[in-house]
Amino acid sequence: MHPELFHFHTPSFLHGFLPDEIAIYSYGALILMGVLMAFWYLKTNAYRDFGLSEENSQSLLLGLIIMSVVGGKFFMIFENPNFYLSNPKELISNSGFVFYGSLIFSMGFVFWFIKKHKLSAWKFLDLIGFVALIVHFFGRLGCFMAGCCHGIESHGPFAVVFTDPLSMAEPLNTPLHPTQLYSSFMLASIFGILTFAKTRQKFEGQMFLLYLILYSTGRSIIEEFRGDEARGFLLDGWYSNSQFISTLIVIAAIIAYALRMRKN
């Protein structure tokens, strides 16, 4: 909708050190808001449940952010291997991310953090599931403002038209499915479901596994309305990379859920 919130001219004495104009983009602003909300949630619950200090909570969130960026960029290679391997600088200059890359790399960091601080792994993953939902929710709102991750053409009641020349949506001035808002609504719903389910939790890890199952299932459905072809397909436009990863995650999470339930 509005990729750029506002821009301003820098004072003359800062010219040469900073650009003459600085723009504040909606995507970055919403991501920052999500990180701040996630940090508040993480700090509160990590201290209550695990006794983690604010310093350790900050280190955890910083590590998650770094690994999310690295993983999200790395998985972009699979969307167009020939292009990105030939033009690696595009990975940095391109503003896109692949969420599942961020998730997988972040989980590697989380397991390292769990081992270092000798935490209860499944219980800690339950907390991480809530944190991921918070950041991802604001991230999808940022996608909507920037126009990325847009949907296919639609003339239904929920269709939106992107008109800002800076928007990444294609084509402009055409009603499209607001798949970013579909995702945000889904993420908020999952957060609500998990918050309710937590009051009846039967085993550690249940919230995290439910998060994986619900998100991956919803993501596969929303993929059917996505219109950004750059995300890559395995089966000639019919089965996307994200749907393939979603399928694997759902199967693995259901198996883990059943095993944890049996053990409990």
Secondary structure, DSSP 4 states (H G I P E B T S, - for coil): --SEEEEEEPPGGGBTTB-SEEEEEHHHHHHHHHHHHHHHHHHHHHHHHH---HHHHHHHHHHHHHHHHHHHHHGGGGGSHHHHHH-THHHHHS----HHHHHHHHHHHHHHHHHHHT--HHHHHHHHHHHHHHHHHHHHHHHHHHT-S-B-B--STT-EE---TT---SSTTSEE--HHHHHHHHHHHHHHHHHHHHTT--STTHHHHHHHHHHHHHHHHHHTTB--GGG-BSSTTSSBHHHHHHHHHHHHHHHHHHHHHHH-
